[in-house]
Structures are given as C-alpha cells and as structure tokens.
C-alpha cells in the first residue's frame, strides 16, 4: 500500500492567523484536527489502533521509581491497547505504540517491532509514545534509518510533557526536566521525525495562566502536533488518593472548555491537534464523570467555539519567543 503526500513533516505558517482562510483546510472545524490533517494529506481518515508492545517504564521498573506517574493507571496509559498480533485489519490504519514507554527496550527488539508494523500492507504509519529521557542516540539513529527505509510510511513520536512547570512535574513524578524534553524535541526534529507533545489540563495546583504558559512554550519548539488531555482521576492511582482526601478538585465541563478554548486560540494555527479531551476507562474513572460522554463534550466545544468566534491561532501573534509572564493576570 502506497501512501502519498507529506510523509514526515508538517509545514507551519509564520504569520498571524485568521479563521477564514483555514476553515476549508480544517474541514469546517475551528481548529486543525488530526482528522482534517489526514484527509488533507492522505485523502481519507485513518483509524488509530493502540498497540501494547510489551514495554515497561523507568518510572515503574525501579530505574527512577516503582510507582509510575501519579495519574497513570496500571496499564501505563495503554488501557485500550492490544497486542499487534491480534489486530486483524484490511484497511489502512495507524499503529499506535501506546502502553508504557515504547522506546524503552533493547535496540534489536525495537528494530524488529517497528519493522514488523511498518512492513504490514495495512499500516499507513506508526506513532510511538515515549519519554524524552528514553531516546538515546542509538534509538534516534534507528528512527531516522526507518524513516529512510520506509519512505511511503510515516513515523511520529508522541512525547509526554504534561506541563512546563517544575513544581507540578515533581508532584506528578514525571522524572525528567523541561530541558530534557526540549532537547528531545529538537533532536527528533533534526532527523525529520514529527513530534506530538502531550499536555494535561487541570493538573492540581495549576491555574489557567500556567496551562497557557505551557502552550505558549510549545509554540516556540519544532513540534508538529499536540494532544490536549483532560486530567482523569482513575482508580488505583496515587492521584485518586489525593482527590479523595480533598487536596484538589476535578474540572467542571464548563471550566475545562473555557481553558481548552483559550489554549487552542493561543496555539499556532498549523499545529495539528490530535486530541482535545481524552478517554478514561469507564470502569476506572472516578472523576470527572462528565468526560465519559465524549460526543457531548465535543459537540459543546464546537458549539461554544462557533458562538464565541473562537478559532485556533486567534490570539497567536506570530512570536517564536517564550514570555513566562504573558498570562500572569489570568
């Protein structure tokens, strides 16, 4: 199966945005969704299937910790993942290595696993979820080599950031610095590998201003897309203990939509938004329960953006520098 179009990079505008010129490109939405990008690039929507590649994580195997990130379920954020061998598809899809840290394994294993996926006639490309501190030089070399070996397929890397604020990062037990994250983004970009950071909105102790600062910082880096997640409180996590002890509150849907729309409006207009909410396993979800109705959340987001004339890049001024004081008054 040959996939044509822009394979390994997204082109970014360098001028301030207005909604009108992008509505057609965004297929009627007020932000550049992953669905719109895939339709523009490959002529169709591609389903993304989460795969469990048998990985662990340095935050769980004792290298850094044994407890994982404070919000992470026992499945390592891969609650919906399946073994690659069990997937039976006869149409193009994205193989998403999601569970735990999907570059944290011996190089020969990574090589075999990624090649097995890329060689499938039904895999349009692969997306690899990992940590920035698990991208040594030999893994970066492998990813670049695979990119050259499979020119008709794409390779994306999804990097957990969650926040730029070090106090919050320490609380959630992230285990790496902001400099480590930024270095990984730049190294992947130099090798032509698109990067999709993950950001969590609603982390304990973070104001709306702090969340906007994270988005503004990402605007200065060579990222290709972004995932904006709602914080889920799941059973069996240390975050759930703090929640039950009343140490923080979950966001209401109205509050989440307010900060989400502000983040979208401050985001550069050609950054592809891969996610605007997230899915918490219903059997594990403690709060916020309203997030279980994803269709309702998306409909409310689209309606509110339309009535408020909100759109991606509305408040982006074309700057490529980070000013940590920009949103202090919010």
C-alpha positions in Angstrom: 0.0 0.0 0.0 1.5 3.3 -1.1 0.7 6.4 0.9 1.4 9.7 -0.8 1.6 13.2 0.5 3.7 14.9 3.2 5.2 11.9 5.0 7.4 13.1 7.8 6.8 16.8 8.4 4.1 19.4 8.9 4.6 22.9 7.5 3.9 25.8 9.8 2.8 29.2 9.0 4.9 32.1 10.2 2.3 34.8 10.1 -0.7 35.5 12.4 -3.8 33.6 11.6 -7.4 34.4 10.7 -10.1 31.8 10.7 -11.5 32.4 7.2 -8.5 31.1 5.2 -8.3 27.9 7.3 -12.0 26.8 7.7 -11.8 24.8 4.4 -8.4 23.3 5.4 -9.9 22.4 8.8 -13.0 20.8 7.2 -15.4 23.0 9.0 -13.9 22.8 12.5 -12.4 25.8 14.2 -9.1 24.0 14.8 -6.8 21.8 12.8 -7.8 18.4 13.9 -6.0 15.1 13.2 -8.9 14.0 11.1 -8.6 17.1 8.9 -4.8 16.6 8.6 -5.2 13.0 7.5 -7.9 13.9 4.9 -5.7 16.7 3.6 -2.6 14.5 3.4 -3.9 11.0 2.6 -7.4 11.8 1.2 -9.1 9.8 4.0 -9.5 9.4 7.7 -7.1 6.7 9.2 -8.1 4.9 12.3 -5.5 4.8 15.1 -5.2 1.5 16.8 -3.5 1.4 20.2 -0.9 -1.4 20.5 0.7 -3.0 23.5 4.3 -3.7 22.6 5.2 -5.4 25.8 7.1 -2.4 27.3 7.7 -1.2 30.8 8.8 2.3 32.1 11.8 3.6 34.0 9.2 5.1 36.4 8.0 1.6 37.2 10.9 -0.8 36.9 12.9 0.9 39.6 15.3 2.9 37.5 13.6 6.1 38.6 10.7 4.9 40.7 8.3 1.9 41.0 5.0 3.8 41.3 4.7 5.4 37.8 3.4 8.9 37.2 0.8 9.9 39.8 -2.1 9.8 37.3 -1.0 6.7 35.4 -3.1 3.5 35.6 -1.6 0.1 36.0 -1.8 -0.3 32.2 0.7 2.5 31.7 -1.9 4.7 29.8 -2.5 1.8 27.5 -5.9 0.7 28.8 -7.2 0.2 25.3 -4.1 -1.3 23.8 -4.0 -4.7 22.0 -1.1 -7.0 21.1 0.0 -6.3 17.5 -0.5 -9.9 16.5 -4.2 -9.8 17.5 -5.1 -6.9 15.1 -7.0 -8.0 12.1 -7.4 -5.1 9.7 -7.8 -5.0 6.0 -7.8 -1.2 5.5 -5.1 1.4 6.3 -4.6 2.3 9.9 -2.0 4.0 12.2 -0.2 1.6 14.5 0.0 3.4 17.8 2.5 2.0 20.3 0.9 3.4 23.4 1.3 1.4 26.6 4.1 2.5 28.9 7.4 3.8 27.3 7.6 2.5 23.8 11.3 3.2 23.1 12.4 1.7 26.5 13.8 -1.7 25.3 16.9 -3.2 23.7 17.6 -1.8 20.3 17.2 -5.2 18.4 13.7 -5.6 20.0 12.7 -2.1 18.9 14.0 -2.7 15.4 12.0 -5.9 15.0 8.9 -4.5 16.5 8.8 -1.3 14.4 9.7 -3.0 11.2 7.0 -5.6 11.7 4.5 -2.9 11.9 5.9 -0.8 9.0 6.0 -3.9 6.8 2.3 -4.6 7.2 0.5 -3.7 4.0 -2.3 -2.2 6.1 -0.2 0.0 8.4 0.0 3.6 7.0 2.5 4.6 9.6 3.4 4.3 13.2 3.1 6.6 16.2 5.4 5.9 19.2 4.5 7.1 22.7 7.6 7.6 24.9 9.5 9.7 27.3 12.2 12.2 26.3 14.7 10.6 28.6 14.3 7.3 26.8 15.6 8.5 23.4 19.4 7.7 23.4 21.4 8.3 20.3 21.1 4.8 19.0 17.3 5.0 19.2 17.3 8.3 17.4 19.5 6.7 14.7 17.1 3.8 14.4 14.1 6.1 13.9 16.0 8.1 11.2 17.0 4.9 9.5 13.5 3.5 9.5 12.2 6.8 8.1 14.6 6.4 5.2 13.8 2.7 4.7 10.0 3.2 4.5 9.6 6.5 2.6 5.9 5.8 1.8 5.0 5.5 5.5 5.3 7.9 8.4 6.9 7.7 11.9 5.6 10.0 14.6 6.9 10.3 18.2 4.5 11.3 21.0 6.3 12.8 24.0 4.8 13.2 27.4 5.3 16.7 28.7 2.1 17.4 30.6 3.4 20.7 31.9 6.4 23.0 31.8 6.1 23.9 35.5 8.7 22.0 37.5 6.8 22.0 40.8 3.9 20.3 39.1 6.3 17.9 37.3 7.8 16.9 40.6 4.3 16.4 42.1 3.2 14.1 39.3 6.6 12.2 39.4 7.4 12.9 35.8 11.0 12.2 36.3 12.8 14.4 33.8 13.4 18.1 33.3 12.0 20.6 30.8 15.4 20.9 29.2 15.4 17.1 28.6 12.1 17.4 26.9 13.1 20.4 24.7 16.4 18.6 23.7 14.5 15.5 22.6 12.1 17.6 20.5 14.9 19.3 18.7 16.9 16.1 18.2 13.8 14.3 16.7 13.1 17.4 14.5 16.6 17.4 13.2 16.0 13.8 12.0 12.7 14.7 10.3 10.6 12.9 12.9 7.4 14.8 13.7 6.8 15.2 17.5 3.4 15.4 19.2 3.7 16.5 22.9 1.0 15.5 25.4 -0.3 18.3 27.7 -2.7 17.7 30.6 -5.1 20.4 31.5 -6.4 20.5 35.1 -3.3 19.3 37.0 -3.5 20.0 40.7 -2.3 23.5 41.6 -2.2 24.8 38.1 -4.1 27.9 37.1 -5.4 28.7 33.7 -2.4 31.1 33.3 0.0 28.2 33.9 -1.7 25.9 31.4 -1.5 28.7 28.8 2.2 29.2 29.5 2.8 25.5 28.6 1.1 26.0 25.3 3.0 29.2 24.6 6.3 27.4 25.4 5.4 24.7 22.9 4.8 27.3 20.2 8.5 28.0 20.3 9.6 24.4 19.6 9.5 22.5 16.3 6.5 20.4 17.2 4.2 19.0 14.6 1.1 18.4 16.7 -0.2 18.3 20.2 -2.5 16.3 22.4 -4.6 18.3 24.9 -5.8 15.9 27.6 -8.3 16.4 30.4 -6.9 15.2 33.7 -8.7 12.0 34.6 -8.7 10.6 38.2 -8.5 6.8 37.9 -9.0 4.1 40.5 -5.8 2.6 41.8 -3.6 5.7 41.3 -2.0 7.9 43.9 -3.8 10.8 42.3 -7.1 9.2 43.3 -5.9 9.1 46.9 -5.2 12.9 46.9 -8.5 13.5 45.2 -10.5 11.5 47.8 -8.6 13.4 50.5 -9.9 16.7 49.1 -6.5 18.0 48.1 -7.8 19.2 44.7 -11.0 19.3 42.6 -11.7 18.0 39.2 -12.5 20.5 36.5 -16.2 21.0 35.5 -17.0 20.7 31.9 -17.6 24.4 31.6 -14.2 25.2 33.2 -12.4 22.7 31.0 -14.0 24.1 27.8 -13.0 27.6 28.8 -9.3 26.8 29.3 -9.3 24.4 26.4 -10.6 27.1 24.0 -8.1 29.6 25.3 -5.3 27.1 24.7 -6.5 26.4 21.2 -6.8 30.2 20.5 -3.2 30.7 21.6 -1.8 27.7 19.7 -0.1 28.2 16.3 -2.6 27.7 13.5 -0.8 24.9 11.7 -0.1 22.7 14.7 -2.2 19.6 14.3 -4.4 19.0 17.3 -4.5 15.2 17.8 -6.8 15.3 20.8 -8.9 17.8 22.7 -10.2 15.7 25.6 -9.1 12.0 26.1 -10.8 8.8 27.2 -10.7 7.5 30.7 -11.6 3.8 31.1 -15.2 3.9 32.4 -14.5 1.0 34.9 -11.6 3.0 36.4 -12.9 6.6 36.1 -13.6 8.4 39.4 -13.8 11.9 38.1 -14.8 13.9 36.1 -17.7 11.7 35.2 -19.0 14.1 32.6 -15.9 13.2 30.5 -17.4 9.8 29.8 -19.8 11.3 27.2 -17.2 12.2 24.6 -19.7 13.1 21.9 -21.4 15.6 24.3 -18.1 17.2 25.1 -17.0 17.6 21.5 -20.4 19.0 20.5 -20.3 21.5 23.3 -16.7 22.5 22.3 -17.6 23.1 18.7 -20.8 25.0 19.6 -19.0 27.2 22.0 -16.1 28.0 19.7 -18.6 29.0 17.0 -20.8 31.2 19.2 -17.6 32.9 20.7 -16.0 33.2 17.3 -13.0 31.3 18.7 -10.5 29.5 16.5 -7.0 28.1 16.5 -4.4 30.9 16.5 -6.9 33.7 17.2 -4.6 35.1 19.9 -1.3 33.9 18.5 0.8 36.9 17.4 3.4 35.1 15.4 6.0 35.2 18.1 8.6 32.4 18.4 9.9 33.5 21.8 8.6 32.4 25.3 7.5 35.1 27.8 6.6 33.4 31.1 4.8 36.5 32.3 2.3 36.7 29.4 -0.7 35.2 31.2 0.1 36.2 34.8 -3.1 38.3 35.0 -5.4 35.4 34.1 
